[in-house]
Amino acid sequence: MPMPYETTGRTNQKARTRQALVEAARRLLAEGQTPQVEDAAEASGISRTTAYRYFPNQRELLHAAQPDIAPDTLLGPDAPGTLPERLDAFVEAFCDYNFTWQHQLRAALRVALEPGAARPTLRQGRAVAWVEDALRPLAATHPRVDRHELAVAIRSAIGIESLIWLTDIAGYDRTQATRTVHRTARALLDAATDATGATGATDGAVSGKVHEKAP
């Protein structure tokens, strides 16, 4: 298997060159552009030929320009230990994260929606784990709730995709959009916990699924 270009030879210099391309791409993204490799090369003063050695296509460049933090949680050590306050704190932090990095995330979505695009270059499911962490108190209070399933539902309703719709289509400002996804997350949590009950007993519902035939 061929080794990545930047891992051979003058690795320190190559690391600086790669970072210069990434930072140039991030600046262009912040300006509302969706840069190609040659755009990042021009903005960083690096030749196109050299740039393509690091990033053979736009997709890899945009992937590298994504947020480079990968914490296990977005919640701090002083985060609430009970629900729904813990979920509220997470949604606030997640919205801040998405708005901070919205240019990169918007660009990744645009590329992912192109015909023939491969798997999206977003967080690859990392955000679902963040939601699961926010829902951790359910293990004690509502053990029959499927936390992963609930986390996927909440992530689908509060992520960058929803924020883009709320701001670009509905015309909401950041505060209104954040308030809306807060309410949605709360509603999903309430529906899951109401279905199972506080002790985990169910009325034909397990893990938030009702065992009845669909109408």
MARVEX-477182 format. One line per field, with one value per residue (C-alpha): residue number from 1; residue in one letter; x, y, z. Coordinates in Angstrom, 3 decimals, always signed. Layout:
k [NUM  ...];
r [A  ...];
u [X  ...];
v [Y  ...];
w [Z  ...];
% end
This chain:
k [1  2  3  4  5  6  7  8  9  10  11  12  13  14  15  16  17  18  19  20  21  22  23  24  25  26  27  28  29  30  31  32  33  34  35  36  37  38  39  40  41  42  43  44  45  46  47  48  49  50  51  52  53  54  55  56  57  58  59  60  61  62  63  64  65  66  67  68  69  70  71  72  73  74  75  76  77  78  79  80  81  82  83  84  85  86  87  88  89  90  91  92  93  94  95  96  97  98  99  100  101  102  103  104  105  106  107  108  109  110  111  112  113  114  115  116  117  118  119  120  121  122  123  124  125  126  127  128  129  130  131  132  133  134  135  136  137  138  139  140  141  142  143  144  145  146  147  148  149  150  151  152  153  154  155  156  157  158  159  160  161  162  163  164  165  166  167  168  169  170  171  172  173  174  175  176  177  178  179  180  181  182  183  184  185  186  187  188  189  190  191  192  193  194  195  196  197  198  199  200  201  202  203  204  205  206  207  208  209  210  211  212  213  214  215];
r [M  P  M  P  Y  E  T  T  G  R  T  N  Q  K  A  R  T  R  Q  A  L  V  E  A  A  R  R  L  L  A  E  G  Q  T  P  Q  V  E  D  A  A  E  A  S  G  I  S  R  T  T  A  Y  R  Y  F  P  N  Q  R  E  L  L  H  A  A  Q  P  D  I  A  P  D  T  L  L  G  P  D  A  P  G  T  L  P  E  R  L  D  A  F  V  E  A  F  C  D  Y  N  F  T  W  Q  H  Q  L  R  A  A  L  R  V  A  L  E  P  G  A  A  R  P  T  L  R  Q  G  R  A  V  A  W  V  E  D  A  L  R  P  L  A  A  T  H  P  R  V  D  R  H  E  L  A  V  A  I  R  S  A  I  G  I  E  S  L  I  W  L  T  D  I  A  G  Y  D  R  T  Q  A  T  R  T  V  H  R  T  A  R  A  L  L  D  A  A  T  D  A  T  G  A  T  G  A  T  D  G  A  V  S  G  K  V  H  E  K  A  P];
u [+0.000  +1.531  +2.363  +0.812  +3.095  +3.498  +4.705  +7.887  +10.983  +11.026  +8.009  +8.144  +8.209  +5.508  +3.332  +3.614  +2.724  -0.306  -1.463  -1.083  -3.409  -5.922  -5.898  -6.334  -9.312  -10.834  -10.431  -12.135  -14.923  -15.438  -15.907  -18.724  -16.758  -16.457  -12.790  -11.210  -7.639  -6.299  -8.136  -6.426  -3.113  -3.474  -4.627  -1.662  +0.956  +1.637  +1.852  -1.067  +1.208  +2.386  -1.121  -2.435  +0.269  -1.387  -5.022  -5.788  -9.364  -11.705  -13.359  -10.154  -9.326  -12.736  -12.500  -9.190  -10.778  -13.470  -13.400  -10.326  -11.590  -12.746  -13.774  -15.750  -18.336  -19.285  -20.271  -17.943  -17.171  -19.825  -22.590  -25.900  -26.168  -29.905  -32.301  -33.653  -31.133  -28.188  -29.733  -30.452  -26.801  -25.697  -28.043  -26.738  -23.132  -23.931  -25.619  -22.605  -20.358  -22.409  -22.712  -18.986  -18.083  -21.079  -19.075  -17.065  -20.143  -22.184  -19.447  -19.242  -23.008  -22.874  -20.175  -21.996  -25.152  -23.404  -24.327  -22.116  -20.692  -19.248  -20.025  -20.438  -17.353  -19.099  -18.482  -19.003  -21.419  -19.359  -22.273  -24.516  -22.041  -22.146  -25.945  -25.704  -23.373  -25.910  -28.586  -26.480  -28.775  -31.455  -29.511  -30.630  -33.988  -35.359  -33.300  -35.693  -35.131  -32.785  -30.361  -28.658  -31.933  -33.048  -29.673  -29.957  -33.444  -32.269  -29.154  -31.280  -33.435  -30.853  -27.802  -26.376  -28.915  -31.821  -30.085  -29.502  -33.186  -34.264  -31.967  -32.013  -35.578  -37.591  -35.689  -34.880  -31.933  -29.435  -31.317  -34.646  -33.100  -31.391  -34.610  -36.473  -34.052  -34.066  -37.816  -37.509  -34.876  -37.025  -40.084  -38.189  -36.869  -40.331  -41.852  -39.256  -39.520  -43.319  -43.449  -41.407  -42.259  -39.861  -39.255  -38.678  -42.041  -43.741  -47.218  -46.344  -43.346  -39.731  -36.874  -39.356  -40.983  -44.690  -45.445  -48.631  -49.409  -49.009  -52.337];
v [+0.000  +3.368  +5.683  +9.171  +11.750  +13.797  +10.803  +10.350  +12.521  +15.979  +15.290  +18.503  +20.716  +18.641  +18.877  +22.678  +22.703  +20.493  +22.668  +25.789  +24.254  +23.261  +26.728  +28.331  +26.064  +27.029  +30.742  +30.286  +28.298  +31.066  +33.447  +31.269  +29.484  +25.758  +25.636  +23.274  +22.093  +24.737  +27.462  +26.436  +26.267  +29.813  +31.187  +29.633  +30.465  +26.801  +25.399  +23.372  +20.429  +20.366  +20.831  +17.826  +15.672  +16.294  +16.401  +14.581  +15.880  +18.427  +15.875  +15.022  +18.706  +19.477  +16.451  +17.776  +21.196  +19.752  +20.523  +18.764  +18.282  +14.832  +14.884  +12.071  +14.622  +18.242  +18.574  +20.012  +18.546  +20.773  +19.561  +18.590  +14.968  +14.667  +14.921  +16.972  +19.577  +17.513  +17.212  +20.957  +21.699  +19.383  +20.881  +24.349  +23.182  +21.260  +24.274  +26.422  +23.815  +23.648  +27.410  +27.851  +25.360  +25.910  +26.933  +23.718  +21.632  +23.319  +22.636  +18.994  +18.664  +20.239  +17.820  +14.853  +15.683  +15.662  +12.757  +9.753  +11.165  +8.687  +8.637  +12.161  +13.773  +14.834  +13.437  +9.787  +9.226  +10.999  +13.296  +10.314  +9.253  +12.796  +12.593  +9.168  +10.674  +13.419  +10.754  +8.659  +9.217  +7.171  +4.018  +4.453  +6.155  +4.471  +1.322  +0.041  +3.060  +2.289  +5.163  +4.661  +4.699  +7.806  +9.459  +8.852  +10.387  +13.453  +13.864  +13.743  +16.573  +18.972  +18.700  +21.121  +19.953  +21.115  +24.355  +25.140  +24.621  +26.743  +29.642  +29.519  +28.397  +29.302  +32.555  +32.056  +33.742  +31.729  +32.161  +31.102  +28.087  +26.974  +27.332  +25.249  +22.319  +22.494  +21.914  +19.114  +17.294  +17.653  +16.310  +13.230  +12.601  +12.997  +10.611  +7.922  +8.186  +8.387  +5.199  +3.183  +4.785  +5.801  +2.251  +0.791  -0.989  -0.733  -0.624  -2.565  -0.342  -1.345  +0.953  +3.525  +1.114  +0.318  -3.303  -2.768  -3.138  +0.073  +1.593];
w [+0.000  -0.990  +1.901  +2.068  +0.478  +3.652  +5.703  +3.690  +3.470  +5.040  +7.209  +9.285  +6.219  +4.557  +7.663  +7.519  +3.839  +4.418  +7.314  +5.172  +2.582  +5.255  +6.817  +3.396  +2.724  +6.060  +5.285  +1.933  +3.545  +6.092  +3.150  +1.852  -0.865  -1.503  -2.500  -4.956  -4.358  -6.747  -4.804  -1.574  -3.416  -4.734  -1.389  +0.413  -2.195  -2.913  -6.418  -7.725  -8.454  -4.848  -3.478  -5.388  -3.832  -0.481  -1.579  -4.835  -4.895  -3.358  -1.113  +0.726  +1.122  +2.621  +4.893  +6.233  +6.770  +9.027  +12.761  +14.125  +17.664  +18.686  +22.342  +23.882  +25.002  +24.419  +28.066  +30.643  +34.074  +35.654  +33.319  +34.951  +35.971  +35.483  +32.593  +30.936  +32.113  +30.872  +27.405  +27.376  +28.131  +25.349  +22.750  +23.600  +23.193  +20.004  +18.415  +19.311  +17.707  +14.531  +14.149  +14.797  +12.078  +9.827  +6.750  +6.781  +7.531  +4.798  +2.274  +3.303  +2.841  -0.611  -1.721  -0.158  -2.130  -5.481  -7.811  -7.197  -3.977  -1.505  +2.199  +3.616  +5.114  +8.299  +11.739  +10.797  +13.676  +16.338  +17.205  +17.974  +20.661  +22.053  +22.327  +23.973  +26.552  +27.227  +27.712  +30.094  +33.126  +31.323  +32.168  +35.774  +35.379  +32.229  +31.548  +28.877  +26.628  +23.736  +24.208  +20.867  +18.979  +20.840  +20.236  +16.492  +16.491  +18.399  +16.253  +13.100  +14.425  +15.881  +13.616  +11.085  +8.513  +10.675  +11.588  +7.926  +7.162  +10.116  +9.232  +5.425  +4.745  +7.836  +8.234  +11.918  +13.547  +15.560  +18.833  +17.339  +15.601  +18.800  +20.775  +18.192  +18.268  +22.076  +22.007  +19.481  +21.549  +24.662  +22.825  +21.642  +25.149  +26.649  +24.094  +24.820  +28.593  +28.583  +26.504  +28.993  +32.322  +35.074  +36.317  +32.882  +32.776  +29.415  +28.015  +24.913  +24.329  +24.557  +23.634  +22.478  +20.001  +20.299  +19.538  +17.570  +13.952  +12.035  +11.006];
% end
